[in-house]
Amino acid sequence: MTYQHRALTILGATGSIGASTLDVAQRLGIPLHALTAHRKVDELAALARTHRPALAVIGDAALVPRLRELLVGSGVAAAGPEALDTAASAPEVGAVMTAIVGAAGLKPTLAAVRAGKRVCVSNKEPLVMAGGLIMAEARAHGAAILPVDSEHSAIFQCLEGHAADEVAELVLTASGGPLRTVRDLGAVTREQALAHPTWAMGPKITIDSATLMNKALEVIEARWLFGIEVDRIRVLLHPQSVVHSMVSYRDGSLMAQLGKPDMRTPIQYALTWPRHEAGPVDAPDFARLGSLTFEDPDRRRFPSIDLAYHAARLGGLAPAVMNPANEVAVAAFLAGRARFLDIFATVERALGQLANTPEPSLEQIVAADAETRARYA
């Protein structure tokens, strides 16, 4: 069927989430308003020629002439970084997929929220950095925040129809990444850290999975999405990635959402909520699954989770400092300028040197992000 939906904007269309979203949108018959990218101009142009959105936006203004050259005669407009907000908030847009890696997605995400859109959140950094602000703006402007991370989508589905005071605990599952059984993390190479056993993702999020920082950031994201204090959010390793997350209720019931490890499932639910439409992914066959295993993470070897709890309890600017410290440390590791364990050390040092502000403004959050990047790059 053609899903009745106003046009869709995909912020960060050239990544893996963008590709999966385009596949889902095409299957559902959802029209495209805008596709955006930061610097991958050739890839963006190819997507625009194939999918024919009304607008293609390249974040790096210096690449606008190249994009216009590639799209000449296509009828697709091109613009610079200031157009990201417009692409996210245009009147004809019904839903926005936020898939920009890192803090760069914060401002266009807020633009979509303030325009009252259905905001499908794939990049966790905006909610980590400014979760209180984003959720307050969503309430004020009637925006719907729909999680796309498989774990948060699972919790969202398990919570539907239930009040927050019924919940005992949220349980975020994690694959454990490529280094779960590696004992000597000091000798980990770039290639080892990028060899994820379950998910095909971009390099930054794959390294975050290897450090468990991805799960750490998800703890802070869940705190804002679901209004649950971090002390009631637990992380559990589940290497098979079939149980995407769980909710434990006060009466002893435990609800879980299961599915194959394919991002098109949570993407589609964010776009079609509250309906579960027919999709491209079959349900797991329990007769063929074999065993499902669970274990607590080794928080001594992987201190990211404890750092996230610490940042969440500090509040204020702490998550807005933790996130960029991790980003620059991951970039240094990927570039060969730092060791794997330096990622943890950089985040810990940044939080230790924090000059906090209890209820920061957007300007203070953006400034803290920029200062942290400059200090630890």
C-alpha positions in Angstrom: 0.0 0.0 0.0 1.0 3.7 -0.3 1.4 5.0 3.1 -0.4 8.3 3.6 2.4 10.6 4.6 3.5 14.1 3.7 7.0 14.4 2.3 10.1 13.1 4.1 13.5 14.9 4.6 16.5 12.7 5.3 19.3 14.5 7.1 22.4 12.5 6.4 21.2 10.5 3.3 24.5 9.1 2.2 25.1 6.9 5.3 23.8 3.4 6.1 20.7 4.8 7.8 20.0 7.0 4.8 20.2 4.1 2.5 17.8 2.0 4.6 15.4 4.9 4.9 15.4 5.4 1.2 14.5 1.8 0.7 11.7 1.9 3.3 10.3 5.2 1.9 10.3 3.8 -1.7 8.5 0.7 -0.5 5.9 2.7 1.4 5.4 5.3 -1.4 6.5 8.2 0.8 7.6 11.2 -1.3 10.9 12.9 -0.7 11.3 16.6 0.0 15.1 16.8 0.8 18.2 14.7 0.9 21.3 16.1 2.7 24.9 15.3 3.2 27.9 17.1 4.7 30.7 16.5 2.1 29.9 13.4 0.1 28.8 15.5 -2.9 29.1 12.8 -5.6 27.1 10.3 -3.5 24.4 12.9 -2.7 24.1 13.9 -6.4 23.7 10.2 -7.4 20.9 9.8 -4.8 19.2 12.9 -6.0 19.3 11.8 -9.6 17.8 8.4 -8.6 15.2 9.4 -6.0 14.3 12.9 -7.3 13.7 14.9 -4.1 12.6 18.5 -4.4 15.9 19.6 -2.7 19.4 18.4 -2.3 21.5 20.1 0.4 25.3 19.8 0.8 26.5 21.0 4.2 29.9 22.2 3.1 29.2 25.5 1.2 32.4 25.2 -0.8 30.9 22.1 -2.5 27.7 23.8 -3.6 29.1 24.6 -7.1 30.1 21.0 -7.6 26.6 19.8 -6.5 24.9 22.2 -8.9 27.2 21.1 -11.7 26.4 17.4 -11.0 22.6 18.1 -10.9 22.3 20.6 -13.8 19.1 19.9 -15.7 17.8 17.6 -13.0 15.3 20.1 -11.5 16.8 19.6 -8.1 17.9 22.7 -6.2 21.1 22.8 -4.2 22.0 25.0 -1.2 24.6 25.5 1.6 24.6 24.7 5.3 21.9 27.3 6.2 19.5 25.2 4.1 19.6 22.2 6.5 17.2 24.0 8.9 14.9 24.8 6.0 15.0 21.3 4.7 14.0 20.0 8.1 11.2 22.6 8.8 9.6 23.2 5.4 5.7 23.2 5.5 5.4 20.4 3.0 7.6 18.1 5.2 5.7 15.7 7.4 8.6 13.6 8.8 12.4 14.2 9.2 14.9 11.4 9.6 17.9 12.7 11.5 20.9 10.6 10.5 23.7 13.1 10.6 26.6 11.7 12.5 27.8 13.6 15.6 26.8 17.0 17.0 26.3 18.5 13.6 22.7 17.2 13.7 21.7 19.3 16.7 20.5 22.5 15.0 18.5 20.9 12.1 17.0 18.5 14.6 15.8 21.4 16.7 14.5 23.1 13.6 12.4 20.1 12.8 11.1 19.9 16.4 10.2 23.6 16.5 8.3 23.1 13.3 6.2 20.4 14.9 7.4 17.6 12.7 7.5 13.8 13.2 11.2 13.6 14.1 12.7 10.2 13.6 15.8 10.2 15.7 18.7 8.0 14.4 21.6 10.2 15.6 21.7 10.1 19.3 24.1 13.0 19.8 21.4 15.8 19.8 19.5 14.1 22.6 22.7 13.4 24.5 23.9 17.0 24.3 20.6 18.8 24.7 17.9 16.2 25.6 16.1 18.4 28.1 15.9 21.3 25.7 14.8 19.1 22.8 12.1 17.3 24.7 10.8 20.6 26.2 10.6 22.1 22.6 8.8 19.0 21.4 6.1 19.4 24.1 5.8 23.1 23.3 5.5 22.7 19.5 3.6 19.3 19.3 6.5 17.5 17.7 6.5 13.7 17.8 9.9 12.2 18.7 10.1 8.7 17.3 13.3 6.6 18.2 15.1 4.8 15.3 17.9 3.2 17.2 16.8 -0.5 17.4 17.1 -0.4 21.2 15.1 2.7 21.8 12.5 1.7 19.2 12.1 -1.6 21.1 11.7 0.2 24.5 9.2 2.6 22.9 7.1 -0.3 21.6 7.3 -2.1 25.0 6.1 1.0 26.8 3.1 1.8 24.6 0.0 1.8 26.6 1.8 1.9 30.0 2.5 4.7 32.4 6.0 5.6 33.6 5.2 4.8 37.2 4.6 1.1 36.2 8.2 0.7 35.0 10.8 -0.8 37.3 13.7 -0.8 34.8 14.6 -0.3 31.2 17.1 -2.8 29.8 19.2 -1.7 26.8 20.8 -4.7 25.0 24.1 -4.5 23.3 25.9 -6.9 20.9 29.1 -6.3 22.8 30.8 -5.2 19.6 33.9 -6.8 18.0 36.0 -6.7 21.1 33.8 -8.3 23.7 36.1 -11.3 24.1 39.4 -9.5 23.4 41.5 -9.4 26.6 44.3 -6.9 25.7 42.5 -3.8 24.6 45.8 -1.9 24.7 46.9 -3.6 21.5 43.6 -3.2 19.6 44.1 -2.1 16.0 41.8 0.0 13.8 40.9 -3.1 11.7 39.9 -5.1 14.8 37.7 -2.4 16.2 35.9 -1.9 12.8 35.1 -5.6 12.4 31.6 -5.6 13.9 30.1 -9.1 14.1 26.5 -8.2 13.6 25.7 -4.7 12.3 27.0 -2.9 9.1 27.5 0.7 10.2 29.7 3.7 9.6 33.2 3.9 11.1 32.4 6.3 14.0 29.4 4.3 15.3 31.3 1.0 14.8 34.1 2.3 17.0 31.5 3.5 19.5 30.1 0.0 19.5 33.6 -1.4 20.1 34.2 0.9 23.2 30.5 0.4 24.3 30.3 4.2 24.1 27.4 3.8 21.7 25.5 2.1 24.5 26.7 4.7 27.0 25.3 7.4 24.9 22.1 5.4 24.5 21.7 5.4 28.3 21.6 9.2 28.3 19.3 9.3 25.2 16.9 6.9 26.9 16.8 9.0 30.0 15.4 11.9 27.9 13.2 9.9 25.5 11.4 8.0 28.2 11.6 10.3 31.3 13.4 7.6 33.3 16.3 8.4 35.6 19.5 6.7 34.6 19.6 4.6 37.8 16.7 2.7 36.4 18.4 2.0 33.0 20.5 -1.2 32.7 22.8 -2.4 30.0 22.9 -6.1 29.1 25.1 -7.7 26.5 23.3 -9.9 24.0 25.6 -11.0 21.1 22.9 -12.4 18.9 21.2 -9.0 18.6 17.7 -10.5 18.4 16.2 -9.1 21.6 16.6 -5.4 20.9 15.7 -4.2 24.4 13.3 -4.9 27.3 11.2 -3.2 29.9 10.8 -4.6 33.4 7.6 -3.7 35.1 6.9 -3.4 38.8 4.6 -6.4 38.9 7.5 -8.7 37.7 6.5 -8.7 34.0 9.3 -8.3 31.5 8.4 -7.2 28.0 10.9 -7.6 25.1 10.8 -6.6 21.4 12.6 -9.1 19.1 13.5 -8.9 15.5 16.3 -9.6 13.0 19.2 -7.2 13.1 18.0 -5.0 10.2 17.6 -1.3 10.7 14.7 -1.1 8.2 12.4 -2.5 10.9 12.7 0.4 13.4 13.0 2.9 10.6 9.7 1.8 9.1 8.0 1.8 12.5 9.1 5.4 13.1 7.6 6.4 9.8 4.4 4.4 10.1 3.7 4.6 13.9 1.3 3.7 15.4 0.8 1.1 12.7 3.0 -1.9 12.0 2.7 -2.1 8.2 4.0 -5.0 6.0 7.7 -4.5 5.6 10.8 -6.0 3.9 12.0 -8.0 7.0 10.6 -11.3 8.2 10.2 -12.1 11.9 12.8 -14.4 13.5 12.1 -18.1 13.2 12.4 -19.4 16.8 12.8 -23.0 15.6 16.0 -21.9 13.9 17.4 -19.3 16.3 19.3 -21.6 18.6 20.3 -20.1 22.0 20.0 -16.5 23.0 22.6 -15.5 25.6 22.9 -12.5 27.9 25.6 -11.2 30.2 26.6 -8.1 32.1 29.2 -5.9 30.4 32.7 -5.8 31.9 32.6 -2.2 33.1 36.2 -2.3 34.2 37.5 -3.0 30.8 34.9 -0.8 29.1 34.4 2.2 31.4 32.2 4.1 28.9 28.9 3.1 30.6 30.0 4.3 34.0 31.2 7.5 32.4 27.8 8.0 30.9 26.1 7.5 34.3 28.5 10.0 35.8 27.8 12.5 33.1 24.0 12.0 33.4 24.1 12.5 37.1 26.2 15.7 36.8 23.7 17.0 34.2 24.0 20.4 32.7 26.9 20.6 30.2 28.4 17.3 31.2 26.8 15.2 28.3 27.6 18.1 25.9 31.3 17.7 26.9 31.3 13.9 27.0 30.0 13.6 23.4 32.5 15.8 21.6 35.4 14.4 23.7 34.5 11.0 22.5 34.1 12.2 18.9 37.6 13.7 18.7 39.1 10.7 20.4 37.5 8.3 18.0 38.6 10.5 15.0 42.2 10.4 16.4 42.1 6.6 16.8 40.7 6.1 13.2 43.5 8.4 11.9 46.2 6.5 13.7 47.0 9.3 16.1 45.8 7.6 19.3 45.5 4.2 20.8 42.2 2.5 21.5 42.4 3.0 25.3 43.0 6.8 24.7 39.3 7.1 23.8 38.3 6.3 27.4 41.0 8.5 28.9 40.1 11.5 26.8 36.4 11.3 27.9 37.3 10.9 31.5 39.7 13.8 31.4 37.1 16.0 29.7 34.5 15.3 32.4 37.1 15.8 35.1 37.9 19.3 33.8 34.3 20.3 33.4 33.1 23.7 34.4 29.4 22.9 34.6 26.2 25.0 34.1 23.1 23.4 35.6 20.5 24.4 32.9 22.5 25.5 29.8 21.0 27.3 26.9 21.5 26.1 23.3 24.2 28.7 22.9 26.1 27.4 25.9 25.7 23.8 24.7 27.1 24.7 21.3 29.9 26.7 22.9 30.8 23.8 25.2 30.9 21.4 22.3 33.2 23.7 20.3 35.5 24.3 23.2 35.8 20.6 24.0 36.7 19.8 20.4 39.4 22.5 20.3 40.9 21.4 23.6 41.1 17.7 22.9 41.6 17.5 19.1 
